[in-house]
Amino acid sequence: MKAFQSYKNPSLAVDLVVFGYHNNILSVLLLNRKEEPFKDTWVLPGAFVQMEETFLHTCCRVLQTKLGMDNVYLEQLYSFDAIERDPRGRAVSVAYFALVNPQKFTVTAGQMANDVKWFPVKKLPVLGFDHKEIFKMARQRLQSKILYAPVSFELLDDLFTMTELHELYECILEVELDRRNFRRKILDAEYIVNTGTKREGLQNRHPDLYRFNRKLSKHHFHLNIATN
């Protein structure tokens, strides 16, 4: 048997699909690379895992140093290990996706990027590496995740109307949802709590404001809202 030190090891990286939602548009955060490979091309933010880091530590480093973010929802997505996915050499990527409210952050590009920018998920530029594949899988995961886990609230303000929640689900799922059916199923699931206050400043109407029911945050439940 070979000694442990004699094995060649691939580089290990983390790539992040950071989703944001604002003005009824689902977006993803991309970096424009300063260096080759894929110089001046848009890519997902990421970094190689250092010897003293876990995957989660690397994710936090990327969020803080490359994007100016902290304390965001993170979930491991999948590993991508195509032999030639990185032209620099053998590299395996463990992908995560993050959910953020863009209004809560001012994103800043780190030293390794020309720019950082939100792009609507329906209008993405050409992406470097295999990042289009990573993005597509993350989007599919989000579409299924919001039906069985309370993650959608990471994308909203702390207080929101039923209409705003309904629009968020329609935007992510890319389907039309019956309003009355949606409202009934959301309320029956005790998914949200009426705060007793109303949204002011809207002409001729003052809709109720809700907040997420935090008691459900660790429960496994399924919201069958995609059908009438």
N, C-alpha and C positions, 0 to 999 in steps of 0.2 A: 504494500500500500504506500502510495506517495505521501511524503510529509506535507502537512497542511500548507506550509509556506511555498511549496512548489507549484501549487495550482494557480493558473491564470484566472483573474477575477474581472468581470465586467465592471464598468463604472455604474454607479447607482444614482439615479436622479429622482426628483419629485417635480411634477408639473401640476399647476393649479388652474382649474376652470372656475373663475370668479363670476358668478351671476349677480346682476343687479336689476332692480325693477323701479321704473319712475315714469310718470305720465303714460301709464298703460303700455309701456314698451319694456320687454325683457332684453337685457343687454349682457355682453360679456366683456371683461376687461382684458385688453391686449397690450403687449409691449412691442416697441419697434427696436430691433436689435442694432447695436452699434458695430458688432464684430461679425466676422465670418465664423461658422457658416450661416447663410441666410442673412447676410448684412442688409440692413434697411428693409427687412421683411417683418411683418407682424407675426408674433408668436404668443403662446400662453406663457405667463410668468412661471419660472421654475429655477431650480438650482441643483447642483450635485450634493449628495448627502456627505457630510463630513464624518470623520471617524468617531467623533465624540457625540454625534447627533442621532436621535431617532427620526423617523419620518415626520412625526408631528413637530419636532423641533425645527426641522428644515422648512416645513410649511410656514411656521411662525416667523422664521427668519426672512423668508421670501416676502411675506405679507408686510412685515415691518420695514425692511430695508429697500425693497423694490417698489412697494405700493403705498407705504405710509399708512397701513391698516393694522388694527389689533382687535382682539376679542370678537372674532367672527365665527359663524357656524361653519364647521369643516367636517367632511365625511370622505373616507377613502373610497375611491371609485373602482379602479382596476389596475392591473399591471400590463405594460406594453413592452414586448421583448423581441420585436422583429429584429433580425440580425443586422440589417443595414439601416435602421431607423435614424441613426446619427452618423453623418459622414466623417466625423472625427474618430470614430472607433466604436467598439462594442459598448453599448449603454442601454441599461434597462431603466424604464421610468415607471414609478408608482404614482398614479394620478389621483388627485383629490378634487372635490368640487366644494366651493364656498358660496354661501348666500349672504348678501349684504344689502342694506338700504343705502344707495349712493348718496342720499341727502345727509347721511351721518358721517361721511368721510370726504376729505379733500385728497384725492390721489396724487401722488408725486412720483416721478420717474427716478429711479436710482441711477448710479453712475454707469451701469452697464447697458442703459437703454437710451435711445434718442428721444423717445416719447412714450407716454402711457395714455390710453384712451379707451372710453366705452364705445362699443359697437353694437347696434341692434343685432340680435341673433339671426335675423333674416337678411342682413346686409353685411356679412363678414367679408373682409378682404382675403386674398390668398394667404394661407398660413404656412409657415415653415415646418420642417420636420414632419412628424405624423400627427400634428396637432389638430388637424381637421377631424381625424378619426377619434381622437380623445374628446374633442368638443362634442361630436355627435353622440357618443356614448353618454357623456355627462348630461346632455339635454334630455335624452331618453330616460335616464335615471331620475331626473327631476320630475318629469311628467308622471312617472309611476309613483314616486315618493310622496307627492302631495296628496295622493289618494289614501294613503295609509299611515302617514306620520305628520305631526304638526310642525312642518318646516316652513310653510308659506309665510308665516308671520315674521320670519327673519327679513323678509323683503318689504314689509309694510311699516308705516309709522306705528307707534305704540297704540294710538287710538285711530280707529278707522270706521267707515260706514259699511253697511251690508253691500251697497253698490260697489264700493272700492274692492271689497273682498271678492265679490262675484266677477268683477273685471279682471282681477289678478288670475283667478282660476281659468277663465276663458282665454286669457293671453297665453298662459303656460301650456294648457291642454290643446289649444288651437281648435276648440269646438264651441258651439253655442250651447249655453246651459239655460234651461228654463228658470226664470227668476224665482217664481213661487216655489218650485220644487227644490231649488238650491237653498233658499232661505229655510224651508221646513227641515231639510236634512241637516243643515249646519246647526240649527237651534236644537233639534232632537238629539244630536250628538253631544250637546253641551260643550261644543267646540269653542264658543265665544261667550263673553259675559257683557250684558248691557250695562254701561257705566251710569246710566241715568242722566247723561248730558247729551247735547245735540250739536251738530256741526252748524256753526253760524256763518253768515256771509254769503249763503247761497240764495239766489233770488226765488222768493215764493215757497221755499221749502227749508226745513230744518231737520234733516235725518238724524236718527239715533246714532250715537257713537258707541262702539264696542271695543273690547280688548280681548286678547287671547286668554283662555282659561289655562293658566299655568299648571293647574293640578293634573291636566291631561298630558303634560309634556313628556312623561316617561311611559305612557300607556300605548299599547299597540291597538290601533283601531282602524277601521276601514270606512271611508266615506264614499258611498256609492252615488256620486253626484254626476257622473258622466252620462247617466241614462235618465230619462224622464219617468 
